[in-house]
């Protein structure tokens, strides 16, 4: 069956007979990674180029951003505390000022990204925050670091929602879940290896050029941001309608736009006050918030595993720092399982609910507390298992709001902002330091948050069925995107949509 796409300069036509029945092995590989499925050669090439250029760069970008945002803790325990005489709550305030900047910077950055090319805006912000991080090496006191951390937070606020929005510009629902999760999990990789990286810098550079090791941490973290930022000017593809990425040819742009047209993923048309009002009153802006905020708050519990390990008095300092790395490994593996299953099955909500249920089980076990030692270990590691579902929730929002590029950007920025707004103060009350490592109320709150997250997903599903925000097109199961180079042939196919004709692609 032949299908013509009038909204694009590309067309969707039937597959060759040899491609209609791929082998069992190819179908299985296609489920694990969609670039191995039976897409057309043109789609394969497009996705391969996006993955090898943009996606890999995005992961390094987020990896470096995580290092730059969390290196303050490494510096604090590496001599900054003593050199700057930080004997109060200065470290907490350094984190607080960064969080305030992040909250204030997220939505404005998303609005700027609607008017300025992301390939210019996002790398520029990384250059600025990289320079600011290096400036912390010269900080004479805590107040200077407060100011710099606030500015770093503003600049880094663009990273997560901005990149998630860009992924939605290019990838189809069969591809988006995996890419969103892989991007998100680059931060987990940073958590696993940041301690080793920072320790290597400190041990190798402490005292060099008369600078303490903790100051070199800031210098190196800032320096490695710069080449990543420079590459971003060329590797960020913006959107199919206006991309200037050198690794994408004109035919790639045509195919990419046709793919987005197939799923009703609209081009950006600019934001107006009326459109902003409509977006703010639309149900996704409010129905997504409760489960996402619950998810963000519930994840916080995993960061307290090392306090429990330390309180046992049976592990060395090194073991206390290394054992939680197993949790991050579980997080990465489970996130990939969720993403592969979600993309292969073509659904988000059941996979998200499975992850939420695992988190709920871990929260309940910790709330009970008086359980066998091995089971308590199991409960702690369960708290890492649901992390990847947050990226799937973002992918779901990307898809549901595909009818408006502006609504997608605002929704993702709004969710990220609200998550940080509540995460800035709720943990202080739920997990008071005086109760560590047994938070009698905190573990119960954690279980309740996972329960809210679990219940919130069917609510989103109900709204999406009752008030579908996107009139997405359903793709033909046998169709592939092919760029037609013959204008006369394209005109003929437009005038006769039922014609059973095919056109070869000549590149």
C-alpha positions as CSV (number, residue, x, y, z in Angstrom):
1,X,0.0,0.0,0.0
2,X,1.4,3.4,-1.0
3,X,1.0,6.5,1.2
4,X,1.7,10.1,0.2
5,X,2.6,12.7,2.8
6,X,1.4,16.1,1.5
7,X,3.0,18.1,4.3
8,X,6.5,17.3,3.4
9,X,8.9,17.2,0.4
10,X,9.4,13.5,1.2
11,X,7.0,10.6,0.6
12,X,6.2,7.4,2.4
13,X,5.9,4.5,0.0
14,X,5.6,0.8,0.2
15,X,8.6,-1.4,1.0
16,X,10.2,-3.7,-1.4
17,X,9.0,-7.3,-1.2
18,X,12.4,-8.4,0.1
19,X,12.0,-6.1,3.1
20,X,8.4,-7.1,4.1
21,X,9.5,-10.3,5.8
22,X,12.7,-9.7,7.7
23,X,14.3,-12.7,9.4
24,X,13.6,-13.7,12.9
25,X,17.1,-12.7,14.0
26,X,16.7,-9.3,12.4
27,X,13.4,-8.8,14.1
28,X,14.8,-9.6,17.5
29,X,17.8,-7.3,16.9
30,X,15.3,-4.7,15.8
31,X,13.5,-4.9,19.1
32,X,16.8,-4.4,21.0
33,X,18.0,-1.5,18.9
34,X,15.8,0.1,16.2
35,X,18.6,0.9,13.9
36,X,18.7,-2.8,13.2
37,X,15.1,-3.1,12.2
38,X,13.6,-3.0,8.7
39,X,13.6,0.7,8.1
40,X,14.5,2.0,4.7
41,X,18.1,2.6,3.9
42,X,17.4,6.4,4.1
43,X,16.0,6.2,7.6
44,X,18.8,3.9,8.7
45,X,21.3,6.4,7.6
46,X,19.5,9.3,9.2
47,X,19.2,7.6,12.6
48,X,22.8,6.3,12.5
49,X,24.1,9.8,11.8
50,X,22.0,11.3,14.6
51,X,23.1,8.6,17.1
52,X,26.8,8.7,16.2
53,X,27.0,12.5,16.1
54,X,24.3,14.2,18.2
55,X,23.4,11.5,20.8
56,X,26.9,10.7,21.7
57,X,27.8,14.4,22.0
58,X,24.6,15.0,24.2
59,X,25.7,12.2,26.6
60,X,29.2,13.7,27.0
61,X,27.5,17.1,27.4
62,X,25.3,15.9,30.3
63,X,28.2,13.9,31.8
64,X,30.3,17.1,32.0
65,X,27.4,19.2,33.2
66,X,26.9,16.7,36.1
67,X,30.6,16.9,37.0
68,X,30.5,20.7,37.0
69,X,27.4,20.9,39.1
70,X,28.5,18.3,41.8
71,X,32.2,19.0,42.0
72,X,31.6,21.3,45.0
73,X,31.3,18.2,47.3
74,X,34.5,16.7,46.1
75,X,36.3,20.0,46.6
76,X,34.8,20.4,50.1
77,X,36.3,17.1,51.3
78,X,39.6,17.7,49.4
79,X,40.8,20.8,51.4
80,X,38.4,23.6,50.5
81,X,36.7,23.3,53.9
82,X,39.9,24.0,55.8
83,X,41.4,26.6,53.4
84,X,38.2,28.7,53.4
85,X,37.3,28.0,57.0
86,X,33.9,26.5,56.2
87,X,32.8,25.2,59.6
88,X,29.0,25.9,59.4
89,X,26.3,25.2,56.8
90,X,28.3,26.7,53.9
91,X,28.2,23.5,51.8
92,X,24.4,23.3,52.1
93,X,24.1,27.0,51.1
94,X,26.4,26.4,48.1
95,X,24.0,23.7,46.9
96,X,21.0,25.9,47.7
97,X,22.3,28.8,45.7
98,X,22.9,26.5,42.7
99,X,19.3,25.1,43.0
100,X,17.8,28.6,43.1
101,X,19.7,29.5,40.0
102,X,18.6,26.3,38.3
103,X,15.0,26.9,39.2
104,X,15.0,30.5,37.9
105,X,16.9,29.6,34.7
106,X,14.9,26.6,33.4
107,X,11.8,28.1,31.9
108,X,13.5,31.3,30.5
109,X,16.1,29.1,28.8
110,X,13.3,27.0,27.2
111,X,11.7,30.2,25.9
112,X,15.0,31.5,24.5
113,X,15.5,28.1,22.8
114,X,12.2,28.7,20.9
115,X,13.7,31.8,19.3
116,X,17.4,31.2,19.2
117,X,19.0,28.1,17.5
118,X,19.8,25.5,20.2
119,X,23.0,24.9,18.4
120,X,24.0,28.4,19.4
121,X,22.3,28.9,22.7
122,X,23.2,25.6,24.5
123,X,26.9,25.6,23.7
124,X,27.1,29.3,24.6
125,X,25.7,28.5,28.0
126,X,28.2,25.7,28.5
127,X,31.1,28.0,27.6
128,X,29.8,30.4,30.3
129,X,29.3,27.8,33.0
130,X,32.7,26.3,32.2
131,X,34.3,29.6,32.7
132,X,32.4,30.2,35.9
133,X,33.5,26.8,37.3
134,X,37.1,27.7,36.6
135,X,36.6,31.0,38.4
136,X,35.7,29.1,41.6
137,X,39.4,28.0,41.7
138,X,40.2,31.6,42.7
139,X,37.4,32.0,45.2
140,X,38.7,33.6,48.5
141,X,35.6,32.9,50.6
142,X,32.3,31.2,50.7
143,X,30.3,34.3,49.6
144,X,32.2,34.3,46.3
145,X,31.3,30.7,45.7
146,X,27.7,31.4,46.5
147,X,27.5,34.0,43.8
148,X,29.3,31.8,41.2
149,X,27.2,28.7,42.0
150,X,24.0,30.7,41.5
151,X,25.2,31.8,38.0
152,X,26.3,28.2,37.2
153,X,22.8,27.0,38.2
154,X,21.2,29.4,35.8
155,X,23.4,28.3,32.9
156,X,23.1,24.6,33.6
157,X,19.3,24.8,33.8
158,X,19.1,24.4,30.1
159,X,20.8,21.0,29.9
160,X,18.2,18.4,30.8
161,X,14.9,19.9,29.4
162,X,16.6,21.5,26.5
163,X,18.2,18.3,25.3
164,X,15.0,16.3,25.9
165,X,13.1,18.8,23.7
166,X,15.7,18.4,21.0
167,X,15.5,14.6,21.1
168,X,11.7,15.0,20.4
169,X,12.5,17.0,17.3
170,X,14.2,14.0,15.6
171,X,13.2,10.6,17.0
172,X,10.0,8.6,16.5
173,X,8.1,6.9,19.3
174,X,9.9,3.6,18.5
175,X,13.3,5.4,19.1
176,X,12.7,8.2,21.6
177,X,12.5,6.1,24.8
178,X,15.9,4.6,24.3
179,X,17.6,7.8,23.4
180,X,15.9,9.7,26.3
181,X,17.0,7.1,28.8
182,X,20.6,6.8,27.4
183,X,20.9,10.6,27.7
184,X,19.6,10.6,31.2
185,X,21.8,7.8,32.3
186,X,25.0,9.6,31.3
187,X,24.5,11.3,34.7
188,X,24.5,7.9,36.4
189,X,27.7,7.1,34.7
190,X,29.1,10.4,36.0
191,X,28.0,9.5,39.5
192,X,29.8,6.1,39.2
193,X,33.1,7.6,37.9
194,X,33.2,11.1,39.2
195,X,34.9,10.1,42.4
196,X,37.7,8.3,40.6
197,X,38.1,11.2,38.1
198,X,38.2,13.8,40.8
199,X,40.6,11.8,43.0
200,X,42.9,11.4,40.0
201,X,43.0,15.1,39.4
202,X,43.5,15.9,43.1
203,X,46.3,13.3,43.6
204,X,48.1,14.3,40.4
205,X,47.9,18.1,40.6
206,X,47.8,18.9,44.4
207,X,50.5,21.6,44.9
208,X,51.2,22.1,41.2
209,X,51.9,25.8,40.3
210,X,51.3,26.5,44.0
211,X,47.6,25.6,43.9
212,X,45.8,23.3,46.2
213,X,44.3,20.1,44.7
214,X,40.7,21.3,45.2
215,X,41.4,24.4,43.1
216,X,42.7,22.2,40.3
217,X,39.4,20.3,40.4
218,X,37.5,23.4,39.4
219,X,40.1,24.3,36.7
220,X,40.0,20.9,35.0
221,X,36.3,20.5,35.2
222,X,35.9,23.9,33.6
223,X,38.5,23.1,30.9
224,X,36.9,19.9,29.8
225,X,33.6,21.7,29.3
226,X,35.0,24.0,26.6
227,X,35.8,21.4,23.8
228,X,32.4,19.8,24.4
229,X,30.8,23.2,24.0
230,X,32.7,24.0,20.8
231,X,31.6,20.7,19.2
232,X,28.0,21.5,20.1
233,X,28.0,24.4,17.7
234,X,28.3,21.9,14.9
235,X,26.7,18.7,16.3
236,X,23.4,20.0,17.6
237,X,21.0,19.5,14.7
238,X,18.3,22.0,15.8
239,X,15.1,20.8,14.0
240,X,14.5,19.1,10.6
241,X,13.0,22.3,9.2
242,X,16.0,24.5,9.8
243,X,19.0,22.2,10.6
244,X,22.4,23.3,9.5
245,X,24.3,20.2,10.9
246,X,27.1,19.4,8.5
247,X,26.7,15.6,8.9
248,X,23.1,15.7,7.6
249,X,22.5,16.0,3.9
250,X,19.4,17.6,2.3
251,X,17.9,14.2,1.8
252,X,18.3,13.5,5.5
253,X,16.4,16.6,6.4
254,X,13.6,15.7,4.0
255,X,13.4,12.2,5.5
256,X,13.5,13.6,9.0
257,X,10.7,16.0,8.4
258,X,8.6,13.3,6.8
259,X,9.1,11.1,9.8
260,X,7.9,13.8,12.2
261,X,4.9,14.5,9.9
262,X,3.9,10.9,10.1
263,X,3.6,11.2,13.9
264,X,2.0,14.7,14.0
265,X,5.2,16.2,15.5
266,X,4.6,19.9,14.5
267,X,7.3,22.4,13.5
268,X,8.0,25.4,15.7
269,X,5.8,28.4,14.8
270,X,6.7,30.9,17.5
271,X,5.2,31.7,20.9
272,X,2.4,34.3,21.4
273,X,0.6,35.3,24.5
274,X,-2.5,33.5,23.4
275,X,-0.6,30.3,22.6
276,X,1.1,30.6,26.0
277,X,-2.2,30.9,27.7
278,X,-3.6,27.9,25.9
279,X,-0.5,25.9,26.8
280,X,-0.7,26.8,30.5
281,X,-4.4,25.9,30.7
282,X,-3.9,22.6,28.8
283,X,-4.2,19.5,31.0
284,X,-0.6,18.1,30.5
285,X,0.9,21.1,32.2
286,X,-0.9,20.1,35.5
287,X,-1.6,16.3,35.2
288,X,2.0,15.5,34.6
289,X,3.3,17.6,37.5
290,X,2.1,15.5,40.5
291,X,3.5,12.1,39.4
292,X,6.8,13.8,38.1
293,X,7.3,15.7,41.3
294,X,6.6,12.6,43.4
295,X,9.1,10.7,41.3
296,X,11.8,13.3,41.8
297,X,11.2,13.5,45.6
298,X,11.1,9.7,45.9
299,X,14.5,9.3,44.1
300,X,16.2,11.3,46.8
301,X,16.2,8.4,49.2
302,X,18.9,6.6,47.3
303,X,21.5,9.3,48.3
304,X,21.2,8.2,51.9
305,X,22.4,4.6,51.4
306,X,26.0,5.6,52.3
307,X,24.8,7.0,55.6
308,X,23.3,3.6,56.5
309,X,26.5,1.8,55.4
310,X,28.6,4.2,57.5
311,X,26.3,3.7,60.6
312,X,26.9,-0.1,60.4
313,X,30.6,0.4,61.4
314,X,31.7,-2.6,59.4
315,X,32.9,-0.9,56.2
316,X,35.9,1.2,55.5
317,X,35.5,4.7,54.1
318,X,36.4,3.5,50.6
319,X,33.8,0.7,50.8
320,X,31.1,3.2,52.0
321,X,31.8,5.2,48.9
322,X,32.1,2.3,46.4
323,X,29.2,0.1,47.4
324,X,26.4,2.5,46.3
325,X,28.1,2.4,42.8
326,X,26.4,-1.0,42.5
327,X,23.1,0.9,42.8
328,X,24.0,3.1,39.9
329,X,24.9,0.0,37.8
330,X,21.4,-1.4,38.6
331,X,19.9,2.0,37.7
332,X,21.6,1.9,34.2
333,X,20.7,-1.7,33.4
334,X,17.1,-1.3,34.5
335,X,16.7,2.0,32.6
336,X,17.9,0.3,29.4
337,X,15.5,-2.6,30.0
338,X,12.6,-0.2,30.5
339,X,13.5,1.8,27.4
340,X,13.9,-1.2,25.1
341,X,10.7,-2.7,26.3
342,X,8.8,0.6,26.0
343,X,10.0,1.3,22.5
344,X,9.5,-2.2,21.3
345,X,5.9,-2.5,22.7
346,X,5.0,1.0,21.7
347,X,3.7,2.0,25.1
348,X,5.0,4.0,28.0
349,X,2.6,3.8,31.0
350,X,2.9,0.0,31.9
351,X,6.7,0.2,31.9
352,X,6.7,3.3,34.1
353,X,4.3,1.6,36.5
354,X,6.5,-1.4,36.8
355,X,9.4,0.8,37.8
356,X,7.2,2.7,40.2
357,X,6.1,-0.6,41.8
358,X,9.7,-1.6,42.4
359,X,10.4,1.8,44.1
360,X,7.2,1.3,46.2
361,X,8.4,-2.1,47.3
362,X,11.8,-0.7,48.4
363,X,10.1,2.2,50.2
364,X,7.8,-0.2,52.1
365,X,10.7,-2.4,53.2
366,X,12.7,0.5,54.5
367,X,9.6,1.9,56.3
368,X,9.3,-1.5,58.1
369,X,13.0,-1.3,58.8
370,X,13.2,-4.3,61.2
371,X,13.9,-6.8,58.4
372,X,16.8,-9.2,57.7
373,X,20.1,-7.6,56.8
374,X,20.1,-9.0,53.3
375,X,16.6,-7.9,52.6
376,X,17.5,-4.4,53.7
377,X,20.4,-4.4,51.2
378,X,17.9,-5.5,48.6
379,X,15.5,-2.6,49.6
380,X,18.2,0.0,49.2
381,X,19.2,-1.2,45.8
382,X,15.5,-1.2,44.8
383,X,15.5,2.5,45.3
384,X,17.8,2.9,42.3
385,X,15.7,0.7,40.0
386,X,12.9,3.2,39.0
387,X,15.2,6.1,38.0
388,X,15.0,5.5,34.3
389,X,11.3,5.8,34.2
390,X,11.6,9.6,34.5
391,X,13.1,9.8,31.0
392,X,10.2,7.7,29.7
393,X,7.8,10.1,31.3
394,X,9.5,12.9,29.5
395,X,9.4,10.9,26.3
396,X,5.6,10.4,26.8
397,X,5.1,14.1,27.3
398,X,7.2,14.8,24.2
399,X,4.8,12.5,22.2
400,X,1.5,13.6,23.7
401,X,2.3,17.3,23.0
402,X,3.7,16.6,19.5
403,X,1.1,18.8,18.0
404,X,2.9,21.9,19.3
405,X,6.7,22.3,19.5
406,X,6.2,25.2,21.9
407,X,4.0,23.2,24.3
408,X,6.6,20.4,24.3
409,X,9.4,22.8,25.3
410,X,7.3,24.5,28.0
411,X,6.0,21.2,29.4
412,X,9.4,19.7,29.8
413,X,10.8,22.9,31.3
414,X,7.9,23.3,33.7
415,X,8.2,19.7,34.9
416,X,11.9,20.1,35.5
417,X,11.3,23.4,37.4
418,X,8.6,22.0,39.6
419,X,10.8,19.0,40.5
420,X,13.6,21.2,41.7
421,X,11.2,23.6,43.5
422,X,10.0,20.8,45.8
423,X,13.3,18.9,45.9
424,X,14.9,22.1,47.4
425,X,13.0,21.8,50.7
426,X,11.0,18.6,51.1
427,X,14.0,16.4,51.8
428,X,15.1,18.8,54.6
429,X,11.9,17.9,56.5
430,X,11.5,14.3,55.4
431,X,15.1,13.3,56.2
432,X,16.4,15.4,59.1
433,X,20.0,14.8,59.8
434,X,19.3,14.0,63.5
435,X,17.4,10.8,62.5
436,X,20.0,9.4,60.1
437,X,20.2,6.6,59.0
438,X,16.7,5.5,60.2
439,X,14.3,8.2,59.1
440,X,11.1,7.0,60.8
441,X,8.9,9.4,58.9
442,X,11.1,9.8,55.8
443,X,10.8,6.2,54.7
444,X,7.1,6.3,55.1
445,X,7.0,9.5,53.1
446,X,9.1,7.8,50.4
447,X,6.7,4.9,50.1
448,X,3.8,7.3,49.8
449,X,5.6,9.2,47.1
450,X,6.1,6.1,45.1
451,X,2.5,5.3,45.6
452,X,1.4,8.7,44.3
453,X,3.7,8.2,41.3
454,X,2.2,4.8,40.6
455,X,-1.4,6.1,40.8
456,X,-0.6,9.2,38.8
457,X,0.4,7.3,35.6
458,X,-3.1,5.8,35.0
459,X,-4.5,9.3,35.5
460,X,-2.3,10.7,32.7
461,X,-3.4,7.7,30.6
462,X,-7.1,8.5,31.2
463,X,-6.6,12.2,30.3
464,X,-4.7,11.3,27.2
465,X,-7.6,9.0,26.1
466,X,-10.4,11.3,27.2
467,X,-8.8,14.6,26.0
468,X,-6.1,13.6,23.4
469,X,-3.9,16.7,23.0
470,X,-2.2,15.4,19.8
471,X,-3.8,14.3,16.6
472,X,-0.8,12.2,15.8
473,X,-0.9,10.1,12.6
474,X,-0.5,6.4,12.9
475,X,2.2,5.2,10.6
476,X,1.6,2.5,8.0
477,X,3.2,-0.7,9.3
478,X,4.6,-1.4,5.9
479,X,5.7,2.1,5.0
480,X,9.2,3.6,4.8
481,X,10.3,7.1,4.2
482,X,11.9,7.7,0.8
483,X,13.1,10.9,-0.7
484,X,11.8,11.3,-4.2
485,X,14.3,13.2,-6.4
486,X,12.1,13.3,-9.5
487,X,9.8,16.3,-9.2
488,X,7.6,15.1,-12.0
489,X,7.1,11.7,-10.4
490,X,6.3,13.4,-7.1
491,X,3.7,15.6,-8.8
492,X,2.1,12.5,-10.4
493,X,1.9,10.7,-7.0
494,X,0.3,13.7,-5.4
495,X,-2.4,13.9,-8.0
496,X,-3.0,10.1,-7.8
497,X,-2.6,9.0,-4.2
498,X,-3.8,5.5,-4.9
499,X,-1.2,4.8,-7.6
500,X,0.9,1.7,-6.8
501,X,4.2,3.2,-7.9
502,X,7.6,3.3,-6.3
503,X,10.6,5.5,-6.9
504,X,14.3,4.6,-6.3
505,X,16.4,6.9,-4.2
506,X,19.5,8.2,-5.9
507,X,22.0,9.8,-3.6
